[in-house]
Amino acid sequence: MSEIIRCRSKLAKYCEGMGLNLGFSGDPIAPTAITVHLPQSCACPDSHPQNLAGDAVRFHWLSDGSFDYVFSCHLLEDFPPSDTLNIVLELSRVLKPDGHLVLYLPDVQLYRAHCERTGKDYNPAHQNPELSLAWFEKEVVFNLDNLRVVHSDPLVEECSFEIVVQKVGYVRKKAAEAAQAGPPATELPQESAGSHRRGRCLKGRKTSLADIVRQCGNAVTDTPDYFYDQFLEENFNLFMPRIPTASVMLGRNVLDGAFRSWGLEFGCLKELVFSDPLYQEAERLVQGRTLIPRPKLANLYLLIRCFLPRLQHSNIIEFGSYRGGSAVFMGFVARSLGMSLQVCGLDTFSGMPQVDARIDLHGAGDFGDADIEEIREFVTRAGLNNVHFVSGLFQDAAEELLNRIGPIALAHIDCDIESAVRYAYNVVKPFMVPGGYIVFDDPLHGSCMGALQAVEDCVVRRDGLHAEQAYPHLVYRYPPLV
Ligand SMILES: C[S@@+](CC[C@H](N)C(=O)[O-])C[C@H]1O[C@@H](n2cnc3c(N)ncnc32)[C@H](O)[C@@H]1O
């Protein structure tokens, strides 16, 4: 079976207009694609001819900026890792600005394991044993600042991944810089901020800002992350003075907090997140089902995508799910990223319990229009077997649930009133993994003075915690970082 069958439904939408289908094997991604294969022609059926014969990675016969897309399916794994960057550079050269490079590739380690498991013959043409989505983002995309990831999926079928990058428009300038660049730098560069800001190069790779963060020992991980790295590079001047000093201060990571809060409030991060296809898909899924505004969804997205992978494997709990929107959002994102964690949402699903009218502006019975059966059906329809809802007062249901599901990496506390916020925080604390994230949705809202009082009393005064971020919601690390 042609591999294209496995990826067409998701990737064909990026292959519109005039484009190339490289490594063509008889079934083009789009009927109008210009099909290209090596001169020793492929076994193409008569129904669809091979249009061009040539080396798919040396396009001297094609002009710059000619195509809306270049598609290739199971091809780049047949080149040594050291060639991949320059091949992608060449492919992007022939793309128009905003054009898409659309790749469907094997995760070679998973493929090898699959062959061992099934007894299938391993394809000896594979030359890049490291190839995976993470490798491709780190070794290729990260080094080409004319490319922006618009879609990725680390695991398609049993052992493939897909990535779509868009050309952002200035490859010629960058290519010219690269051509002039010297040999790769191996140590921390002694260059000016300005030159470093331009420093991600194409061939002679220089140390990136994110690499410096890691080398200074301030990063919690050495796993590169697209958003994090891209953002630090974009905001070099703001963050550089802070990087050599310890980022972990008073139990929280100041740099991580600033990355998310400053980035979403003032920086380019909101554009990066809002234009991310996975974010968009998750947001669409819960449209009309959540009261959480976009910046808060974006922050939950960043926490799950960039930060939870740094913690010990554990789950997500939500106190206050109402119509299920935020829990489903988190579950969808986690599942799409291949994370095996579970998301559990608690609520009465019949409205607010008794409130303390001296401090809470919400009244008993508010949010009473949720329907737990309808929510569960929605979750089933969405195929999210990692999202579960438990109906009842937190005070009756939470402890038993927490004992059952075990450690928590992210607690989303969105229940508006003093007694519920206080209870939720106190009950979840013993279950948090080191450095876990406790997100309070509402204390900074005018209608939620009770929530603010609970945080002031328990989190700030009693436990002495310092927030890692206050925009778009309050985020604490617990147990605090050391
Ligand atoms: C603002 S809504 C949650 C919004 C939701 N996260 C979303 O995505 O739209 C707050 C919810 O907290 C729930 N709640 C408040 N106190 C509670 C308690 N003690 N036990 C159970 N649910 C509670 C209410 O029933 C209400 O549905």
The ligand as an ORCA input file, in Angstrom:
! r2SCAN-3c Opt
* xyz 0 1
  C     -16.383     28.815     36.047
  S     -17.074     27.263     36.071
  C     -15.848     26.263     35.306
  C     -15.592     26.632     33.867
  C     -14.933     25.555     33.043
  N     -13.610     25.210     33.476
  C     -14.922     25.934     31.570
  O     -14.071     25.424     30.822
  O     -15.776     26.693     31.139
  C     -16.953     26.862     37.772
  C     -17.532     25.500     38.135
  O     -17.112     25.162     39.457
  C     -18.076     24.291     39.997
  N     -17.912     24.230     41.479
  C     -17.672     25.237     42.327
  N     -17.548     24.770     43.581
  C     -17.676     23.428     43.526
  C     -17.600     22.384     44.495
  N     -17.379     22.624     45.794
  N     -17.760     21.116     44.077
  C     -18.000     20.840     42.767
  N     -18.078     21.802     41.796
  C     -17.916     23.064     42.182
  C     -19.388     24.901     39.563
  O     -20.410     23.931     39.537
  C     -19.050     25.455     38.168
  O     -19.519     24.590     37.155
*
